[in-house]
Amino acid sequence: MSTDVTAKSPAPAPPGGSGPAADGLLGVMLAGLRRNMRQYGMLIALGLIVVLFAIWTDGDLLLPRNVSNLVLQNSYILILAIGMMLVIIAGHIDLSVGSLTAFTGAFAAVLTVQHGVSWPVALVLCLVMGAVAGSIQGYLIAYLGIPSFIVTLAGMLLFRGLTEILLKGQTLGPFPDGLQKLGNGFLPEVGPNTNYHNLTLLLGLVLIAAVVWQEFRDRRRQQEFSLDVLPARLFLLKLTALVAAILVVTLLLASYKGTPIVLIVLGVLVVGYGYVMRNAVFGRHIYAIGGNLPAAKLSGVKDKKVTFCVFLNMGVLAALAGLVVAARLNAASPKAGVNFELEAIASSFIGGASMSGGVGTVLGAIIGGLVLGVLNNGMNLLSVGTDWQQVIKGLALLLAVGFDVWNKRKSGS
């Protein structure tokens, strides 16, 4: 009897952390990382890109001024990427957003500069105009069945031509001060002199508290429904990395002029759209029609209405991005918005969207946009020519899509 018991008892783990117990924990952590590779792969890649360019530029990439400029320079692409991610998840594409941003800037310039319309009224009218443009394209796609590629390609040509007509081939500006702050403004200074921007520090602490609370809340809810969760050590590692990243960015921004106003706008969009895509019925319907349209129809999803709303939303976000880029340049230009649609599409795919639809997250779109933004900024700091910049960004997009295809095949096998 005693011999049998001794044979079945586990062997003690040798010093140094190896052995069955340590191997089992390591295996669980690796398995959790593999299951979440789509979610965390590009986040890890973004961190590596930041570290590499920080080394190659002798730290210039992470200077407070440069970090602030990085936010301002890429804000409109990130806004477009949020809307584009929803369009791609639904199984469509939108090639018109770059031209629509240019048309919005031209429309705002005509209203404020030529006709003296107050900037708040002009801002609302521009957003309404974007909604109308998006709804027209959405109606043609959803209810008339015209492919989104054709409709938005026509929209790209149409809005670019209307921009030329409105501006008569010339640059028009400057904009009122209130509208300029949308693209270039910062939150005001408050409180005592601490050599940091106090309001930015406060916002950073609030964000850290919110992220920690949300992560623990999501983990607890997943456990209540018996869903797979990350191992405790991997979860704490993820949480520590998030808090450290937010803290570093907060200190860098607070060391310069503080938080850009457009970053607040972007944060509201990320939180709002993230909640809709995770928790709202409308978000689940977008995933459903992109993942399996026939099944979604049989389940009672109103696919035409959802598709219409997705393109209406894209039009509003394109108009907002147009206002931001026009405010940053302090002028409307006929050549504004060139290739913005390609940047937004690339950000979505780099951030984890699937060509077949039904896959992607709002946070993924932001990560993809930041990957492109850091690449652009880092290569500019290194004085890399525009020709090689295009080559490198093209390879980055190809690698991201190739990783998606490989991940799908591995999951299927």
C-alpha positions in Angstrom: 0.0 0.0 0.0 2.7 2.4 1.0 4.7 1.7 -2.1 1.7 2.6 -4.4 1.1 5.8 -2.6 4.8 6.8 -2.9 4.8 6.0 -6.6 1.8 8.2 -7.3 2.9 11.2 -5.2 4.3 14.2 -7.3 8.0 14.7 -7.5 9.1 17.9 -5.7 10.2 20.8 -7.9 13.9 21.2 -8.0 15.4 24.6 -7.0 15.5 27.2 -9.7 11.8 27.2 -10.6 11.8 24.2 -13.0 9.9 21.0 -12.7 6.2 20.0 -13.3 4.6 22.9 -11.3 6.7 25.6 -13.0 6.4 24.0 -16.4 2.7 23.8 -16.0 2.4 27.5 -15.1 4.6 28.4 -18.0 2.6 26.3 -20.3 -0.7 27.9 -19.1 0.8 31.4 -19.6 2.1 30.5 -23.1 -1.3 29.0 -24.0 -3.1 32.1 -22.8 -0.7 34.3 -24.9 -1.3 32.2 -28.0 -5.1 32.4 -27.6 -4.8 36.1 -27.4 -2.1 36.6 -30.0 -4.5 38.5 -32.4 -5.4 40.9 -29.6 -1.9 41.5 -28.1 0.4 40.8 -31.2 0.2 44.3 -32.6 0.4 45.9 -29.1 3.7 44.1 -28.5 4.8 45.1 -32.0 4.0 48.8 -31.2 6.1 48.6 -28.0 9.0 47.1 -29.9 8.8 49.8 -32.7 8.7 52.6 -30.1 11.8 51.1 -28.3 13.7 50.6 -31.5 13.1 54.1 -32.8 13.8 55.6 -29.4 17.2 53.9 -29.6 17.9 54.8 -33.2 16.9 58.5 -32.7 18.9 58.8 -29.5 15.7 59.4 -27.5 14.3 62.1 -29.8 11.2 60.0 -30.4 10.2 60.2 -26.8 10.9 63.9 -26.2 7.8 65.6 -24.7 7.4 68.0 -27.7 7.7 65.1 -30.2 5.1 63.0 -28.4 2.7 65.9 -28.4 3.3 66.5 -32.1 2.8 62.7 -32.7 -0.7 63.0 -31.2 -1.6 66.1 -33.2 -0.2 64.8 -36.5 -2.1 61.5 -36.3 -5.3 62.4 -34.6 -7.4 62.7 -37.8 -6.1 59.3 -39.1 -7.1 57.7 -35.8 -10.6 59.2 -36.0 -11.0 57.9 -39.5 -9.6 54.5 -38.4 -12.3 54.1 -35.8 -15.0 54.5 -38.4 -13.2 52.4 -41.0 -12.8 49.6 -38.5 -16.6 49.4 -38.2 -17.0 49.5 -42.0 -14.5 46.6 -42.4 -16.0 44.6 -39.6 -19.4 44.8 -41.4 -17.7 43.4 -44.5 -17.4 46.6 -46.6 -14.8 49.2 -47.5 -14.9 53.0 -47.9 -12.6 54.8 -50.3 -14.3 58.2 -50.1 -13.2 59.3 -46.6 -10.0 61.1 -47.7 -12.0 63.2 -50.3 -14.8 63.8 -47.8 -12.3 65.2 -45.2 -11.0 67.6 -47.8 -14.6 68.6 -48.8 -15.5 69.2 -45.1 -12.5 71.5 -44.6 -13.5 73.4 -47.8 -17.1 73.6 -46.6 -16.0 74.9 -43.2 -13.7 77.5 -44.8 -16.4 78.8 -47.1 -18.8 79.1 -44.1 -16.4 80.8 -41.7 -14.0 82.8 -43.9 -16.2 83.8 -46.8 -19.6 84.1 -45.1 -18.7 84.9 -41.5 -20.6 82.0 -40.0 -19.7 81.5 -36.3 -17.4 78.5 -35.9 -19.8 76.4 -33.6 -22.5 76.7 -36.1 -20.1 75.8 -38.9 -18.9 72.8 -37.0 -22.5 71.5 -36.6 -23.3 72.1 -40.2 -20.2 70.3 -41.3 -21.0 67.2 -39.2 -24.6 67.3 -40.6 -23.1 67.5 -44.1 -20.9 64.5 -43.3 -24.0 62.6 -42.1 -25.9 63.4 -45.3 -22.9 62.2 -47.5 -22.5 59.0 -45.5 -26.3 58.3 -45.5 -26.5 58.7 -49.3 -23.6 56.2 -49.8 -25.1 53.9 -47.2 -28.5 53.9 -48.9 -26.9 53.0 -52.3 -25.0 50.2 -50.7 -27.6 48.8 -48.2 -30.9 49.3 -50.1 -29.9 49.3 -53.7 -27.3 46.6 -53.4 -24.5 48.5 -55.2 -21.0 47.2 -54.0 -19.4 49.5 -51.5 -16.2 49.6 -53.5 -18.0 51.1 -56.5 -20.1 53.5 -54.5 -17.2 54.9 -52.4 -14.9 55.0 -55.4 -17.5 57.3 -57.0 -17.7 59.2 -53.8 -14.0 59.7 -53.7 -14.0 61.3 -57.2 -17.2 63.3 -56.5 -16.1 64.9 -53.2 -12.6 65.6 -54.6 -14.2 67.5 -57.5 -16.6 69.4 -55.2 -13.6 70.4 -53.1 -12.0 71.9 -56.2 -15.2 73.7 -57.1 -15.7 75.2 -53.6 -12.1 76.4 -53.2 -11.6 77.2 -56.9 -8.3 75.5 -56.8 -6.9 77.8 -54.1 -6.1 77.5 -50.4 -8.6 79.3 -48.1 -8.0 80.5 -44.5 -7.3 81.4 -41.8 -10.0 79.8 -39.5 -11.4 81.5 -36.3 -9.4 80.9 -33.1 -12.1 78.6 -31.6 -11.9 76.2 -34.5 -8.1 76.3 -34.6 -8.0 75.0 -31.1 -9.7 71.8 -32.2 -6.6 70.9 -34.1 -3.8 72.7 -32.2 -5.2 73.7 -28.8 -4.3 72.3 -25.4 -6.2 72.2 -22.1 -5.6 75.3 -19.9 -3.2 75.5 -17.0 -4.8 75.1 -13.6 -3.5 74.9 -10.0 -0.1 75.8 -8.6 3.2 75.7 -10.5 4.6 72.2 -10.3 6.7 72.2 -13.5 4.1 69.8 -14.9 0.6 70.4 -16.5 -1.6 69.7 -13.4 -4.8 69.0 -15.3 -2.9 66.4 -17.5 -1.6 64.7 -14.4 -5.1 64.5 -12.9 -6.5 63.1 -16.1 -3.7 60.5 -16.3 -4.5 59.3 -12.7 -8.2 59.1 -13.4 -7.5 57.1 -16.6 -5.2 54.7 -14.7 -7.9 54.2 -12.1 -10.6 53.6 -14.8 -8.4 51.1 -16.7 -7.6 49.1 -13.5 -11.2 49.0 -12.5 -12.4 48.0 -16.0 -9.8 45.2 -16.3 -10.8 43.7 -13.0 -14.5 44.1 -13.7 -14.2 42.4 -17.1 -12.1 39.6 -15.6 -14.7 39.0 -12.8 -17.6 39.0 -15.3 -15.8 36.5 -17.5 -15.2 34.2 -14.5 -18.8 34.5 -13.5 -19.9 33.2 -17.0 -17.2 30.4 -16.9 -15.3 32.0 -19.8 -11.6 31.6 -20.4 -9.5 34.3 -18.7 -5.8 35.1 -18.7 -3.7 33.4 -16.1 -3.3 35.6 -13.0 0.4 36.3 -13.6 -0.2 37.1 -17.3 -3.2 39.3 -16.3 -1.1 41.3 -13.8 1.7 41.6 -16.3 -0.7 43.0 -18.8 -2.2 45.4 -16.2 1.3 46.6 -15.2 2.2 47.3 -18.8 -1.0 49.3 -19.4 -0.5 51.4 -16.3 3.2 52.0 -17.0 2.3 53.1 -20.6 -0.4 55.5 -19.5 1.9 56.9 -16.8 4.8 57.5 -19.2 2.6 59.2 -21.8 1.0 61.3 -19.1 4.3 62.5 -17.8 5.6 63.3 -21.3 2.5 65.3 -22.2 2.5 67.1 -18.8 6.1 68.0 -19.3 5.3 70.0 -22.5 2.0 72.0 -23.0 -0.4 69.4 -21.5 -3.2 67.4 -23.1 -4.2 68.3 -26.7 -7.9 69.0 -27.0 -8.1 66.6 -29.9 -6.8 63.9 -27.6 -9.8 64.4 -25.4 -12.1 64.1 -28.4 -10.3 61.0 -29.5 -10.5 59.5 -26.0 -14.3 60.1 -25.9 -14.6 58.4 -29.3 -12.6 55.4 -28.2 -14.5 54.9 -25.0 -17.9 55.4 -26.7 -17.3 53.2 -29.7 -15.5 50.6 -27.7 -18.6 50.3 -25.4 -21.0 50.1 -28.4 -19.0 47.4 -30.1 -18.5 45.4 -26.9 -21.8 45.8 -25.1 -24.5 47.3 -27.4 -26.9 45.3 -29.6 -25.9 47.4 -32.6 -22.3 46.5 -32.2 -23.1 42.8 -32.0 -25.2 43.1 -35.1 -22.2 44.7 -37.0 -20.1 41.7 -36.0 -22.9 39.3 -37.1 -23.4 40.7 -40.6 -19.7 40.8 -41.2 -19.0 37.3 -39.8 -21.9 35.5 -41.4 -24.6 37.5 -43.3 -27.0 34.6 -44.1 -27.0 33.5 -40.5 -27.5 37.1 -39.3 -30.5 37.5 -41.5 -32.0 34.3 -40.2 -31.4 35.5 -36.7 -33.5 38.6 -37.3 -30.7 41.1 -37.8 -31.8 44.1 -39.9 -28.7 44.0 -42.1 -29.7 46.8 -44.4 -30.4 49.2 -41.6 -27.1 48.3 -39.8 -25.1 48.8 -43.0 -26.8 52.1 -43.6 -26.0 53.3 -40.1 -22.4 52.2 -40.4 -21.8 54.3 -43.5 -23.7 57.3 -42.0 -21.4 57.0 -39.0 -18.4 56.9 -41.2 -19.5 60.1 -42.9 -19.8 61.9 -39.6 -16.4 60.8 -38.4 -14.9 61.8 -41.8 -16.4 65.2 -41.4 -14.9 65.5 -37.9 -11.5 64.4 -39.2 -11.8 67.0 -41.9 -12.5 69.7 -39.3 -9.5 68.6 -37.3 -7.0 68.5 -40.2 -8.3 71.9 -41.5 -8.0 73.4 -38.0 -4.5 72.1 -37.7 -3.4 73.5 -41.0 -5.4 76.6 -40.3 -6.5 76.5 -44.0 -8.6 74.4 -46.4 -6.6 73.0 -49.3 -7.8 71.2 -52.5 -5.0 68.6 -51.9 -6.0 67.9 -48.3 -6.9 64.4 -47.3 -4.9 62.7 -50.1 -4.4 59.0 -49.3 -6.1 59.4 -45.9 -8.5 56.5 -46.9 -5.5 54.2 -47.4 -4.0 55.2 -44.1 -7.3 54.5 -42.3 -7.7 51.1 -44.1 -4.1 50.2 -43.3 -4.5 51.1 -39.6 -7.6 48.9 -39.4 -5.9 45.9 -41.0 -2.7 46.4 -39.0 -4.8 46.6 -35.9 -6.4 43.2 -36.4 -9.3 43.6 -38.8 -10.0 40.7 -41.2 -10.5 41.0 -44.9 -13.5 38.7 -44.7 -15.2 40.9 -42.0 -16.6 40.1 -38.6 -13.2 40.6 -36.8 -11.7 43.7 -35.2 -11.8 46.1 -32.3 -11.8 49.9 -31.9 -8.7 49.7 -29.7 -7.0 47.6 -32.5 -7.7 50.4 -35.0 -6.0 52.9 -32.6 -3.0 50.6 -32.2 -2.7 50.1 -35.9 -2.9 53.9 -36.5 -0.2 54.5 -33.8 2.0 51.9 -35.5 1.9 53.8 -38.7 2.2 57.1 -36.9 5.3 56.0 -35.0 6.8 54.6 -38.2 6.2 57.9 -40.0 7.5 60.0 -37.2 10.6 57.8 -36.5 11.6 57.7 -40.2 11.2 61.5 -40.5 13.5 61.9 -37.5 16.0 59.6 -39.1 15.7 61.5 -42.4 14.5 58.5 -44.3 13.3 59.4 -47.8 9.6 59.3 -48.7 10.3 56.6 -51.2 11.7 54.2 -48.6 9.0 55.3 -46.2 6.3 54.0 -48.6 8.2 50.8 -49.0 8.5 50.2 -45.3 4.8 51.0 -44.6 3.7 48.7 -47.4 5.8 45.9 -45.9 4.3 46.6 -42.5 0.7 46.3 -43.9 1.7 43.1 -45.8 3.2 41.5 -42.7 0.0 42.4 -40.6 -2.3 40.8 -43.2 0.0 37.8 -43.5 0.0 37.4 -39.8 -3.9 37.5 -39.8 -4.0 34.8 -42.5 -1.4 32.6 -40.6 -3.3 33.0 -37.4 -6.6 31.9 -39.0 -5.0 28.8 -40.6 -3.4 27.9 -37.3 -6.7 28.3 -35.4 -8.5 26.3 -38.0 -6.0 23.5 -37.9 
